[in-house]
């Protein structure tokens, strides 16, 4: 039974960047959190349903087990309603006029009648309202199997009114009706998935038609790409690369002896920028073919030291003395290609290391 929610969750995970981009801050509300909570509670309720076994010897225990089933259905239904409000319409309710399950008993639609059953069979059985008469009040007797065969489970509602016109009521359900009510609403996850897919495709088609501006100034072009990515999609991978490139091309100073190597590396980074522009324009967010130009392999001799140096720049627990200790072997290893000093900014140091590694791998 979990296959539908698993497929829905898999779809969400496969389109995570877009869904977070749209729903993490929509009209000032974090609806992404609502989507996550709804998926999680649907799974909780489904797992509970799969474990329910009715006690046929003790009716009191069975009453609570039945109520657990009704509550699990209600939890799934409320979660799906929330997903509908987020994905389809903030004010709409699915199956609003549907009467196919309970066939308009008490002149109620299925949504209303199910809530009435939920109240009677455990939610608040000693405080029941008559949907057709707001002034009437009832108290539900404990449920039992129906001896007359009209229902699988039935309860008598004792009236709180007095007088000749005061009447008790018999309310019940068949388990097949609860199953059908659940299945209809649970299947609605497929509709919600299709709606998300339509929205994603519509957004991608729209964004592909929006032409990204070109600039001969690399710094300007990178800022354009950053803005376009923000408009089109949340993508941590592309965002990290663009920010890294902006840092490289905005380095305030470069040691003179490094210039030839660094200039060659900066020129090579144009391949990365061109591919970024092409992919963002086409709404393709796969790993860059030029990935290895910006994310260079670490020689095994430097792996530990490089991780420590980048920890220092990212303000992890490494002091300046430790930084000097870890940067020295890197500077020594790459001295044939670049000069690395202790007073470099993060952008300068990272650019020098990348340029040096690019030269190193080109010759080894």
BELBEL-V179754 format. One record per helix or strand of 2 or more residues. SS is the DSSP state (A for helix, B for strand). FROM is the first residue (numbers start at 1). TO is the last residue. Records with the same first field share a line. If there is no record, write none. Layout:
BEGIN
SS=FROM-TO + FROM-TO
END
This chain:
BEGIN
A=3-14 + 16-23 + 31-51 + 59-87 + 105-107 + 110-123 + 175-208 + 218-232 + 236-249 + 256-282 + 291-294 + 303-313 + 320-333 + 346-363
B=128-130 + 133-140 + 153-159 + 169-173
END
